[in-house]
Amino acid sequence: MSAEEEESLIQRDDEHRVNINTKETSKKNKLGVFFGVFVPSMLGAFGVIVFERMGWLTAQGGVIQVMVMFLLGYLVTMLSVLSLAAIATNGEMKGGGTYYLVSRSLGPEFGGSIGVMFFLANITGAAFYMIGFGEAFAFALQGYIPDGRWWLTLYESIALALMILICFIGAGVYAKASFFVWILICASLVYVMFNFMIRKPDAELAAAGFTGISWETLKGNMFAHYAETDGVMYNFRTVFGIVFPAITGLIAGSNMSGDLKNPGRDIPRGTIMAAATTFAFYGGMILLMGATVKNEFLLKNYFIYITVSYYGKYIVAGGIWCAVLASGLASLIGGARVLQAIARDDLIWILTPFKRGSAGADEPRLAVMLSWIMCQGVIFIGSINVIAPFITMFYMISFLSTNFACFLLSITGAPNFRPSFKYFHWSTALAGALLSMAIMFYTDPVSAAISLAVVVALFFYILFRAPDRDWGDISQALMYHQIRKYLLRLDARKSHVKFWRPQILLMVSNPRSSFKLINFVDQLKKSGLYVVGHVIEGNFKNEVIGAEDTQNVLLEIIEKSKLKAFAEVVIAKNVRKGFQNMLLLAGMGGMKPNTIVLGYYGTQRNFDRTVPTEIEGILAKLPIQVEKPELKLKHFVDMIKDALLLRKNVIVAKNFHNLDESKTKHFIDCWLVGRVRGLESDLSSWESVILLLGNIIARRRKKDTLRVLTIVDSDEEVDPETSLLKNILDKYRIQAQVEVYSNKAHVDDMSRERTNGNLGEIPKDSVKIMNRLVYQISEGSRVTFLPLPEPPMGLPEYQRYMEDLDELTANLGPTLLVRGETRVLTNSL
């Protein structure tokens, strides 16, 4: 056989199901509600506890408290079954049982961690049943076989090996055999109940504490008589930890989800039927034993069923053996299938070998082998009473996660959550989750804390190491629900300057040349909204696919760069029209951009040669567009005016392809040029915006120093202006280095026209002088902030306006020209 042919025989589809010669579907075992769910669930429940510990439990807790324990256990189990049924009937369910439900609802992180715990619950449960078998086997054949601790371990290990052999044969054989085992167990229990009701106490039975049905005996067993057993003093809490495994087996049917014809319909029906049936048996046996056997004898005799029944060693013992072996087999098969499902989802790399199934029936044989090894290790513990609380803990975590998943799915109001099972409510799911958590910490707080710590550790391992899975996990729906709720409450009309933060719309002309600017603006936002916008010029019908591709590239850049931003792409006849649309529509509710960042006119072709390799690979995915004409100067100035008309702060960024992103120490320079007369003791809106943005950058980059610089007319004004600026900075709690420069010979002309930073009215020579001064002082600074002049009203002045900006920023490093329309600093409490 060639390598290609051999590989084709083990190829899996999207769900990793075996598909050999396209006949996999016909070969798979497909079970119905009775054989696939009802019988395995009852077999899971009718195990060690009902046959070997029911009398002991009744003696310890009394009829009333033991009934309360079972009612409490059934309550949390049934609440979990309702949640499980709701999730299972909301879509197509595949193999993996509870793991599949949780992982596809809460996501791979929760699903994988809970799935591992559920696998451990099944393994521990299987060992629990094997130990129960060893005790029953030795008791029934005492005098005929060797006895002792290690002989019991040998009998338990042989029984485990036989169960593993059946697992290798497959679920179909197990399902067929389980029906006959179920009949034998039910017949055995009915036979036991019949004996307890009709037998009269002879000398042998009287010596064993059997009184027949007696009101006096029932009164003696009605209330608790907690006593010491095997050196351990028991109470309600510890006894309940042993009771609970008798109920957890009810969800064994969900483990067979991959082998069911209709899992969504069969799991809830079969589980509820099994719960009702087993509760009737449990309640009947507690009452019968409490009314027929004295307390001290129930406490000592684990096998009171065999003692009381006619031919008990032959008939009842066989039922006990079948019950515990069938329960163990259900746990082994269910656990192996859960492990296989986790492995096939590639969540934990070390489990990868266990994803393979056998040819044809897809039996998880490697997973069965691991289950065998782990189960054998647990058998060496050798005590039912020690192992039972661990089973309780593992199953409680599974119940907690199932209920929590159903609760979240319900409250998010997702339209596609439409389970055909209607008998549930978000309150029942929440009650089940809270009750599971309470029982965990009540029965054993230390074990509960350790179990949750393991779940958290697995959660973070899968979060950071596992590949992404497109399962539509509940976190997205939950976030949507919460964000929508709070966005409706966030009223922009109630905003206050104390809580102002930059909410930025960055217009990107060319994503290939804007990578450093995109990263830098992320540092400006200070936990505010950040939208990366792009306009595609052209016809909507022709450009829509390119727009989608461009948006996906921007989102990928954002994700790869670990930015907290959104991406928006619009299609318009020209850039200005698209920009206007973006101005009006970007954001939502109270989260709308208040600050607009534009790249400098004519610089969209300045490619950054230091883009990381992985980003280059993403940029290569950008659609190849027909060469477009450059942005018109008129449109660029009009865009600034459009933003100011809507009272947005405007920032024009230049030369950011030269940004030094190293961690070496630099200055962040804020030039307050052309300060307004009459506001000498305070700040204008544009000055407050410059200072706040500069302070944000300086605090973000710890090694950098913020400098506040200005120019005065004469040397005599240097000290007063320095003192004034320091007072203003102290008032607004901004730490900065103040530098005031005087250059009377060069500044006279431009100082005459202090018009709120409006350099458009300053003579051209003075703009050159200012540029020369800024260049000399701020050369080598990481970023330089300068005031953006107010754009002219008339079209004829547009060319002069842009020439002045060119002169002002010539030869400078990364520069931000800022024009603020709102005051953003306050000293009020």
DRENLO-338795 format. One record per residue (C-alpha): residue in three letters; x negated, y, z negated. Coordinates in steps of 0.02 Angstrom, whole numbers, padded with zeros to 5 digits, always signed. Layout:
AlaXYZ...
This chain:
Met+00000+00000+00000Ser-00069+00170+00047Ala-00093+00309-00079Glu+00046+00408+00001Glu+00169+00263-00011Glu+00122+00229-00191Glu+00145+00412-00237Ser+00316+00416-00152Leu+00374+00274-00265Ile+00347+00378-00423Gln+00402+00547-00358Arg+00533+00635-00463Asp+00664+00762-00413Asp+00698+00926-00504Glu+00760+00834-00655His+00618+00707-00640Arg+00739+00563-00618Val+00669+00410-00534Asn+00715+00400-00351Ile+00648+00241-00273Asn+00706+00211-00094Thr+00853+00328-00129Lys+00943+00190-00228Glu+00915+00260-00402Thr+01093+00315-00429Ser+01166+00144-00399Lys+01038+00061-00511Lys+01061+00176-00660Asn+01164+00110-00806Lys+01324+00212-00814Leu+01421+00187-00976Gly+01594+00246-01029Val+01658+00325-01189Phe+01682+00161-01281Phe+01519+00071-01244Gly+01414+00227-01220Val+01469+00334-01368Phe+01596+00255-01486Val+01503+00092-01515Pro+01327+00168-01532Ser+01394+00303-01649Met+01478+00176-01763Leu+01324+00065-01759Gly+01219+00216-01806Ala+01331+00250-01955Phe+01357+00070-02014Gly+01182+00035-02072Val+01080+00026-02230Ile+01184+00144-02336Val+01355+00063-02309Phe+01290-00114-02337Glu+01148-00092-02463Arg+01172+00071-02558Met+01359+00104-02565Gly+01379+00021-02736Trp+01224+00107-02804Leu+01287+00276-02742Thr+01457+00247-02822Ala+01374+00202-02987Gln+01263+00356-02985Gly+01385+00491-02930Gly+01551+00412-02975Val+01697+00395-02856Ile+01741+00580-02860Gln+01567+00652-02829Val+01520+00521-02698Met+01681+00559-02605Val+01637+00744-02615Met+01464+00705-02546Phe+01537+00609-02400Leu+01668+00744-02368Leu+01531+00876-02368Gly+01423+00770-02252Tyr+01568+00738-02135Leu+01614+00923-02137Val+01444+00980-02077Thr+01433+00833-01955Met+01605+00866-01881Leu+01570+01052-01866Ser+01412+01004-01773Val+01509+00880-01665Leu+01631+01019-01617Ser+01485+01129-01566Leu+01401+00985-01475Ala+01564+00947-01383Ala+01586+01128-01332Ile+01411+01140-01257Ala+01419+00966-01179Thr+01582+01007-01087Asn+01517+01171-01018Gly+01422+01094-00873Glu+01331+00943-00809Met+01236+00858-00949Lys+01084+00751-00916Gly+00969+00640-01019Gly+00899+00696-01185Gly+01053+00713-01293Thr+01043+00851-01422Tyr+00874+00906-01353Tyr+00950+00937-01181Leu+01093+01038-01256Val+00981+01148-01363Ser+00844+01175-01233Arg+00966+01226-01097Ser+01059+01341-01217Leu+00925+01420-01326Gly+00780+01400-01205Pro+00625+01290-01196Glu+00544+01361-01353Phe+00687+01316-01468Gly+00733+01160-01369Gly+00558+01087-01370Ser+00527+01118-01555Ile+00698+01052-01607Gly+00679+00906-01486Val+00518+00851-01571Met+00605+00857-01740Phe+00751+00758-01670Phe+00630+00628-01603Leu+00549+00616-01776Ala+00723+00597-01853Asn+00758+00447-01741Ile+00589+00368-01775Thr+00607+00390-01963Gly+00785+00325-01951Ala+00728+00169-01858Ala+00598+00132-01992Phe+00731+00164-02125Tyr+00841+00029-02048Met+00699-00095-02029Ile+00658-00077-02214Gly+00842-00105-02253Phe+00838-00263-02149Gly+00685-00326-02243Glu+00770-00304-02411Ala+00931-00390-02354Phe+00836-00532-02269Ala+00732-00568-02425Phe+00885-00560-02540Ala+00990-00678-02434Leu+00850-00806-02416Gln+00770-00790-02587Gly+00699-00955-02642Tyr+00675-01010-02463Ile+00546-00882-02402Pro+00398-00796-02484Asp+00438-00634-02574Gly+00333-00481-02616Arg+00293-00307-02549Trp+00183-00360-02403Trp+00294-00507-02356Leu+00437-00382-02340Thr+00328-00274-02229Leu+00293-00426-02120Tyr+00479-00465-02100Glu+00515-00283-02059Ser+00375-00277-01931Ile+00436-00435-01844Ala+00612-00362-01836Leu+00540-00200-01763Ala+00446-00299-01630Leu+00607-00386-01579Met+00696-00219-01567Ile+00556-00150-01458Leu+00575-00300-01342Ile+00760-00259-01320Cys+00715-00078-01286Phe+00601-00137-01147Ile+00744-00232-01067Gly+00848-00073-01062Ala+01000+00024-01113Gly+01120-00082-01013Val+01076-00241-01106Tyr+01084-00146-01270Ala+01255-00076-01229Lys+01323-00249-01185Ala+01247-00333-01337Ser+01299-00191-01452Phe+01483-00226-01423Phe+01467-00402-01493Val+01360-00336-01636Trp+01491-00204-01670Ile+01628-00336-01677Leu+01524-00439-01800Ile+01488-00288-01911Cys+01669-00232-01915Ala+01726-00409-01951Ser+01597-00421-02090Leu+01656-00258-02170Val+01838-00308-02158Tyr+01792-00475-02235Val+01701-00386-02378Met+01849-00271-02412Phe+01966-00421-02408Asn+01858-00510-02538Phe+01853-00359-02653Met+02043-00349-02645Ile+02092-00532-02670Arg+01954-00615-02774Lys+01982-00652-02955Pro+01836-00639-03078Asp+01769-00812-03119Ala+01626-00839-03239Glu+01492-00806-03108Leu+01575-00648-03045Ala+01612-00586-03220Ala+01428-00606-03261Ala+01393-00495-03109Gly+01511-00361-03176Phe+01657-00399-03058Thr+01827-00369-03139Gly+01945-00375-02991Ile+02051-00221-02958Ser+02064-00136-03128Trp+02119+00037-03181Glu+01996+00031-03326Thr+01853-00009-03209Leu+01904+00133-03094Lys+01908+00256-03239Gly+01735+00200-03290Asn+01670+00233-03114Met+01770+00391-03081Phe+01638+00512-03144Ala+01450+00525-03123His+01326+00418-03222Tyr+01161+00478-03151Ala+01020+00364-03205Glu+00838+00324-03170Thr+00795+00204-03028Asp+00617+00149-02984Gly+00546+00285-03096Val+00649+00426-03019Met+00788+00516-03113Tyr+00931+00553-02992Asn+01060+00693-02988Phe+01190+00760-02866Arg+01059+00843-02758Thr+00946+00691-02738Val+01089+00568-02717Phe+01165+00677-02581Gly+00999+00669-02488Ile+01021+00480-02480Val+01206+00488-02433Phe+01182+00598-02282Pro+01090+00472-02169Ala+01248+00366-02173Ile+01334+00504-02076Thr+01199+00567-01959Gly+01207+00408-01856Leu+01371+00473-01785Ile+01276+00577-01656Ala+01184+00424-01589Gly+01302+00426-01441Ser+01236+00595-01384Asn+01063+00518-01362Met+01135+00409-01224Ser+01191+00560-01122Gly+01082+00511-00975Asp+01167+00341-00966Leu+01347+00402-00973Lys+01467+00420-00827Asn+01537+00584-00893Pro+01434+00648-01042Gly+01533+00809-01061Arg+01696+00714-01085Asp+01635+00555-01168Ile+01522+00626-01305Pro+01654+00729-01397Arg+01789+00595-01381Gly+01681+00449-01433Thr+01597+00542-01577Ile+01761+00604-01652Met+01838+00430-01640Ala+01685+00354-01725Ala+01690+00485-01863Ala+01871+00451-01905Thr+01844+00262-01906Thr+01687+00264-02014Phe+01762+00386-02139Ala+01908+00266-02166Phe+01785+00123-02200Tyr+01676+00228-02317Gly+01823+00294-02417Gly+01899+00121-02433Met+01737+00040-02491Ile+01701+00176-02621Leu+01874+00155-02698Leu+01867-00035-02694Met+01695-00046-02776Gly+01739+00086-02904Ala+01895-00011-02951Thr+01818-00186-02957Val+01637-00180-03020Lys+01572-00107-03183Asn+01455+00040-03170Glu+01296-00038-03242Phe+01308-00186-03122Leu+01336-00075-02969Leu+01180+00020-03020Lys+01071-00135-03024Asn+01139-00241-02881Tyr+01103-00168-02708Phe+01187-00319-02626Ile+01352-00323-02719Tyr+01439-00364-02553Ile+01350-00531-02544Thr+01380-00568-02727Val+01569-00539-02722Ser+01609-00616-02553Tyr+01646-00801-02520Tyr+01496-00874-02428Gly+01419-00700-02439Lys+01243-00762-02405Tyr+01300-00831-02238Ile+01438-00718-02174Val+01403-00548-02254Ala+01214-00564-02242Gly+01231-00591-02056Gly+01335-00433-02043Ile+01207-00335-02141Trp+01065-00396-02032Cys+01160-00352-01874Ala+01211-00181-01942Val+01038-00123-01991Leu+00955-00196-01836Ala+01084-00117-01721Ser+01064+00052-01807Gly+00877+00038-01792Leu+00892-00009-01609Ala+01004+00141-01575Ser+00876+00256-01657Leu+00732+00180-01559Ile+00819+00194-01391Gly+00885+00369-01428Gly+00716+00430-01491Ala+00624+00361-01339Arg+00746+00448-01221Val+00727+00613-01313Leu+00536+00599-01301Gln+00548+00559-01115Ala+00660+00711-01085Ile+00538+00827-01177Ala+00391+00756-01079Arg+00481+00779-00912Asp+00507+00962-00949Asp+00316+00983-00968Leu+00334+01084-01128Ile+00196+00997-01227Trp+00048+00939-01123Ile+00000+00794-01237Leu+00170+00713-01203Thr+00147+00714-01013Pro+00111+00525-00996Phe+00280+00485-01074Lys+00382+00562-00934Arg+00372+00406-00826Gly+00512+00278-00825Ser+00521+00102-00762Ala+00559+00067-00580Gly+00744+00054-00547Ala+00827+00086-00715Asp+00706+00223-00770Glu+00679+00148-00943Pro+00560+00254-01050Arg+00440+00112-01089Leu+00288+00217-01132Ala+00396+00321-01249Val+00458+00159-01328Met+00278+00106-01360Leu+00240+00269-01450Ser+00401+00251-01550Trp+00345+00075-01600Ile+00177+00137-01664Met+00251+00283-01762Cys+00394+00179-01832Gln+00272+00047-01891Gly+00175+00181-01984Val+00332+00240-02075Ile+00376+00060-02123Phe+00220+00054-02232Ile+00303+00181-02348Gly+00422+00040-02392Ser+00560+00132-02488Ile+00734+00176-02425Asn+00759+00305-02562Val+00597+00394-02515Ile+00629+00397-02328Ala+00814+00448-02333Pro+00784+00632-02382Phe+00666+00655-02234Ile+00800+00589-02115Thr+00921+00713-02193Met+00800+00855-02161Phe+00763+00811-01980Tyr+00946+00790-01936Met+00995+00950-02026Ile+00875+01047-01915Ser+00958+00967-01763Phe+01131+01011-01829Leu+01075+01187-01870Ser+01009+01216-01694Thr+01163+01141-01609Asn+01283+01249-01709Phe+01174+01403-01686Ala+01169+01377-01498Cys+01359+01361-01489Phe+01381+01516-01599Leu+01269+01622-01487Leu+01352+01560-01328Ser+01522+01605-01401Ile+01483+01780-01465Thr+01393+01836-01308Gly+01554+01820-01209Ala+01464+01753-01055Pro+01597+01722-00920Asn+01517+01555-00874Phe+01535+01485-01049Arg+01700+01395-01017Pro+01692+01226-01105Ser+01834+01108-01067Phe+01832+01058-01251Lys+01938+01192-01335Tyr+01942+01139-01517Phe+01802+01250-01579His+01772+01433-01623Trp+01621+01541-01653Ser+01665+01539-01838Thr+01658+01348-01846Ala+01488+01350-01761Leu+01424+01485-01881Ala+01493+01389-02031Gly+01406+01231-01970Ala+01240+01322-01950Leu+01249+01405-02122Leu+01306+01245-02206Ser+01162+01148-02125Met+01037+01277-02186Ala+01111+01276-02361Ile+01107+01085-02373Met+00926+01081-02313Phe+00864+01196-02450Tyr+00980+01125-02582Thr+00925+00944-02560Asp+00738+00979-02547Pro+00678+01159-02530Val+00495+01111-02509Ser+00529+00987-02368Ala+00649+01111-02289Ala+00517+01247-02288Ile+00386+01129-02216Ser+00505+01067-02081Leu+00550+01244-02028Ala+00366+01291-02028Val+00332+01146-01907Val+00476+01205-01797Val+00405+01383-01796Ala+00230+01320-01753Leu+00298+01216-01608Phe+00404+01363-01553Phe+00253+01477-01534Tyr+00148+01341-01455Ile+00279+01314-01319Leu+00306+01502-01302Phe+00124+01536-01261Arg+00069+01374-01178Ala+00216+01301-01083Pro+00258+01356-00905Asp+00411+01465-00878Arg+00576+01376-00857Asp+00724+01446-00762Trp+00856+01372-00877Gly+00955+01530-00911Asp+00923+01524-01098Ile+01039+01612-01220Ser+00913+01746-01267Gln+00951+01844-01108Ala+01139+01839-01138Leu+01115+01885-01321Met+01002+02032-01280Tyr+01126+02092-01149His+01268+02083-01276Gln+01172+02179-01408Ile+01097+02308-01290Arg+01265+02345-01212Lys+01341+02369-01384Tyr+01206+02490-01442Leu+01196+02581-01276Leu+01380+02624-01296Arg+01340+02695-01467Leu+01188+02793-01406Asp+01262+02964-01366Ala+01147+03084-01274Arg+01252+03229-01337Lys+01197+03190-01515Ser+01011+03188-01478His+00899+03294-01590Val+00726+03364-01560Lys+00663+03269-01714Phe+00689+03105-01622Trp+00640+03161-01448Arg+00526+03044-01355Pro+00467+03039-01174Gln+00585+02941-01063Ile+00490+02936-00902Leu+00531+02910-00720Leu+00370+02886-00621Met+00392+02905-00433Val+00268+02793-00345Ser+00235+02834-00163Asn+00115+02691-00130Pro+00105+02549-00257Arg-00064+02500-00185Ser-00144+02665-00237Ser-00049+02697-00399Phe-00101+02555-00513Lys-00203+02661-00635Leu-00067+02793-00644Ile+00066+02660-00677Asn-00038+02595-00822Phe-00078+02768-00890Val+00103+02828-00893Asp+00147+02675-00997Gln+00038+02751-01133Leu+00135+02915-01125Lys+00308+02846-01158Lys+00290+02817-01347Ser+00420+02677-01355Gly+00533+02772-01238Leu+00613+02723-01073Tyr+00492+02697-00928Val+00554+02674-00750Val+00438+02648-00602Gly+00532+02714-00450His+00497+02697-00265Val+00589+02765-00113Ile+00593+02672+00053Glu+00636+02782+00201Gly+00747+02707+00333Asn+00912+02626+00372Phe+00991+02528+00228Lys+01032+02375+00334Asn+00856+02365+00404Glu+00762+02397+00242Val+00864+02303+00111Ile+00757+02145+00114Gly+00598+02248+00105Ala+00671+02344-00043Glu+00705+02182-00137Asp+00529+02120-00101Thr+00453+02284-00157Gln+00553+02283-00319Asn+00497+02105-00355Val+00315+02156-00327Leu+00334+02303-00446Leu+00414+02190-00577Glu+00271+02066-00556Ile+00142+02204-00578Ile+00233+02264-00734Glu+00239+02088-00805Lys+00058+02047-00763Ser-00002+02212-00835Lys+00104+02185-00992Leu+00192+02351-00970Lys+00359+02391-01050Ala+00443+02463-00897Phe+00582+02441-00771Ala+00569+02450-00583Glu+00693+02537-00467Val+00685+02545-00277Val+00806+02647-00172Ile+00831+02665+00016Ala+00864+02838+00088Lys+00845+02938+00249Asn+00701+03034+00171Val+00603+03035+00008Arg+00691+03186-00065Lys+00864+03109-00042Gly+00803+02949-00125Phe+00725+03049-00266Gln+00888+03141-00296Asn+00980+02976-00307Met+00850+02911-00428Leu+00863+03069-00535Leu+01050+03049-00554Leu+01060+02860-00571Ala+00902+02798-00659Gly+00931+02740-00836Met+01095+02707-00923Gly+01200+02795-01054Gly+01091+02884-01181Met+00935+02809-01104Lys+00906+02923-00955Pro+00739+02993-00899Asn+00698+03165-00971Thr+00524+03176-00896Ile+00480+03153-00712Val+00305+03107-00655Leu+00257+03136-00474Gly+00097+03093-00385Tyr+00008+03241-00307Tyr+00059+03291-00131Gly-00047+03210+00005Thr-00142+03087-00108Gln-00041+02929-00077Arg-00179+02861+00033Asn-00314+02870-00103Phe-00340+02685-00134Asp-00404+02626-00301Arg-00550+02508-00274Thr-00551+02445-00456Val-00383+02356-00455Pro-00398+02186-00544Thr-00404+02035-00430Glu-00241+01963-00494Ile-00153+02128-00458Glu-00229+02132-00283Gly-00148+01963-00253Ile+00021+02032-00306Leu+00002+02190-00201Ala-00033+02079-00050Lys+00149+02023-00062Leu+00212+02198-00021Pro+00312+02199+00141Ile+00217+02266+00292Gln+00311+02421+00347Val+00299+02522+00504Glu+00187+02674+00472Lys+00293+02815+00401Pro+00254+03000+00414Glu+00181+03078+00258Leu+00294+03168+00135Lys+00335+03343+00196Leu+00268+03486+00091Lys+00442+03562+00084His+00515+03401+00015Phe+00380+03389-00117Val+00411+03564-00187Asp+00599+03539-00174Met+00583+03379-00277Ile+00501+03478-00416Lys+00641+03606-00407Asp+00773+03468-00407Ala+00703+03395-00568Leu+00692+03567-00651Leu+00870+03604-00597Leu+00925+03453-00700Arg+00820+03519-00847Lys+00694+03378-00835Asn+00514+03400-00887Val+00403+03384-00733Ile+00226+03315-00726Val+00121+03313-00568Ala-00023+03190-00579Lys-00182+03209-00478Asn-00344+03110-00460Phe-00291+02962-00567His-00380+02842-00452Asn-00536+02912-00539Leu-00470+02879-00716Asp-00602+02810-00834Glu-00516+02668-00928Ser-00667+02621-01032Lys-00660+02622-01222Thr-00800+02750-01237Lys-00763+02916-01323His-00687+03054-01217Phe-00589+03215-01238Ile-00405+03236-01203Asp-00394+03419-01152Cys-00234+03522-01166Trp-00255+03693-01084Leu-00129+03822-01145Val-00162+03949-01008Gly-00052+04105-00989Arg+00036+04096-01157Val+00195+04202-01166Arg+00192+04368-01257Gly+00317+04374-01398Leu+00290+04191-01440Glu+00115+04209-01510Ser+00168+04133-01677Asp+00252+03983-01596Leu+00251+03877-01439Ser+00348+03889-01278Ser+00437+03735-01210Trp+00298+03694-01086Glu+00164+03713-01220Ser+00258+03598-01339Val+00273+03465-01203Ile+00086+03475-01162Leu+00036+03462-01345Leu+00153+03318-01383Leu+00099+03217-01232Gly-00084+03251-01268Asn-00059+03199-01449Ile+00026+03037-01394Ile-00122+02991-01283Ala-00252+03038-01415Arg-00164+02934-01548Arg-00149+02788-01428Arg-00335+02794-01388Lys-00412+02801-01561Lys-00587+02850-01505Asp-00533+02997-01400Thr-00524+03174-01470Leu-00382+03295-01431Arg-00439+03470-01385Val-00325+03621-01372Leu-00403+03756-01263Thr-00351+03929-01209Ile-00423+04089-01136Val-00412+04264-01210Asp-00450+04435-01137Ser-00593+04488-01251Asp-00715+04425-01380Glu-00617+04514-01518Glu-00468+04400-01487Val-00560+04236-01504Asp-00553+04218-01693Pro-00371+04276-01714Glu-00314+04161-01574Thr-00413+04016-01648Ser-00335+04043-01818Leu-00162+04060-01741Leu-00177+03897-01643Lys-00242+03803-01795Asn-00093+03864-01896Ile+00026+03809-01759Leu-00056+03638-01748Asp-00047+03618-01938Lys+00135+03669-01933Tyr+00174+03530-01810Arg+00055+03404-01890Ile-00056+03385-01737Gln-00238+03347-01766Ala-00344+03430-01632Gln-00503+03524-01601Val-00466+03707-01554Glu-00575+03799-01429Val-00540+03978-01372Tyr-00640+04056-01231Ser-00666+04238-01184Asn-00720+04296-01014Lys-00665+04476-00995Ala-00755+04504-00832His-00671+04355-00750Val-00504+04351-00836Asp-00443+04531-00824Asp-00349+04504-00664Met-00256+04347-00714Ser-00220+04405-00892Arg-00115+04548-00827Glu+00013+04427-00759Arg+00058+04315-00906Thr+00224+04251-00846Asn+00258+04088-00939Gly+00115+03996-00855Asn+00169+04056-00682Leu+00005+04055-00589Gly+00096+04080-00426Glu+00087+04269-00454Ile-00098+04271-00500Pro-00220+04329-00366Lys-00305+04187-00273Asp-00478+04233-00335Ser-00419+04222-00516Val-00353+04045-00486Lys-00527+03997-00424Ile-00603+04075-00580Met-00487+03976-00692Asn-00526+03817-00597Arg-00713+03849-00618Leu-00692+03875-00806Val-00584+03720-00829Tyr-00707+03619-00726Gln-00856+03675-00829Ile-00773+03637-00996Ser-00667+03484-00956Glu-00789+03395-00843Gly-00800+03217-00910Ser-00637+03227-01007Arg-00526+03075-00989Val-00370+03178-00947Thr-00340+03363-00927Phe-00169+03442-00956Leu-00132+03607-00868Pro+00029+03708-00850Leu+00125+03680-00688Pro+00176+03848-00612Glu+00359+03876-00578Pro+00396+03835-00396Pro+00442+03983-00286Met+00621+04020-00237Gly+00594+04047-00051Leu+00525+03928+00080Pro+00391+04051+00144Glu+00301+04044-00024Tyr+00290+03853-00027Gln+00126+03848+00068Arg+00046+03976-00049Tyr+00111+03881-00200Met+00028+03720-00146Glu-00133+03811-00101Asp-00139+03882-00278Leu-00115+03708-00350Asp-00254+03642-00238Glu-00369+03782-00298Leu-00322+03757-00481Thr-00357+03569-00479Ala-00503+03564-00357Asn-00644+03446-00410Leu-00559+03408-00577Gly-00544+03234-00649Pro-00377+03153-00689Thr-00259+03300-00712Leu-00079+03318-00768Leu+00011+03478-00719Val+00155+03496-00842Arg+00310+03603-00842Gly+00425+03580-00991Glu+00607+03630-00992Thr+00649+03582-01171Arg+00564+03608-01339Val+00501+03441-01403Leu+00412+03490-01565Thr+00491+03532-01733Asn+00437+03549-01913Ser+00609+03521-01988Leu+00640+03372-02100
